[in-house]
Amino acid sequence: MLIIMAITTLAVTAQQKDDSKKHHRKHLMESLTPEEKAEMQSKKLTLDLNLNNAQQSKIKELLVDAHKERATKAKTKENLTDAEKLKLKSDRLDNQIAMKRAMKDILTEEQFSKWEKRQSHRMRKFKSRKEAKKHHRNREN
C-alpha cells in the first residue's frame, strides 16, 4: 500500500512539473514581441533547413509580418458572430496559402519539401492536442 501511494505521489508531482514548464514556456512566448518571435522562429528554421543569410533574412521579414498580423487578430477573437468567425478562418487559410507560396519562392526544392513535412507534423500535433483538450472537457462535463 505504501509503495502504491509513493508511486501515485511521484506521478502527480511529475505531471505538475510538466504542466509548470508548459505554462512557463507559453507565458514566455506570449511576452515576446512579434520581432522577437520571428527571430526565434527564423533561427530554428535556419538550423532545421540550413538556410543561407539571404534566405534567413527574407523568412524573418515574412514571419515578422505574420506575427504582427496574428497579434492584432488575436485581440479581436472575443464575441464574434458566426459570419465573422468564418471570415477569420478564411483569412487564416489565405494567409497560410500566401506563406506557402512565399516559402516556395525563398527555399530550394529540398528545403521546401523538408519545411512542408515539418508543417504537416506540426498540424497533426496541434490537432491531436486540440482533440485531447476537447475530450478532456467532455469528460469533465
Secondary structure, 3 states (H helix, E strand, C coil): CHHHHHHHHHHHHHHHHHHHHHHHHHHHHHHCCHHHHHHHHHHHHHHHHCCCHHHHHHHHHHHHHHHHHHHHHHCCCCCCCHHHHHHHHHHHHHHHHHHHHHHHHHCCHHHHHHHHHHHHHHHHHHHHHHHHHHHHHHHHC
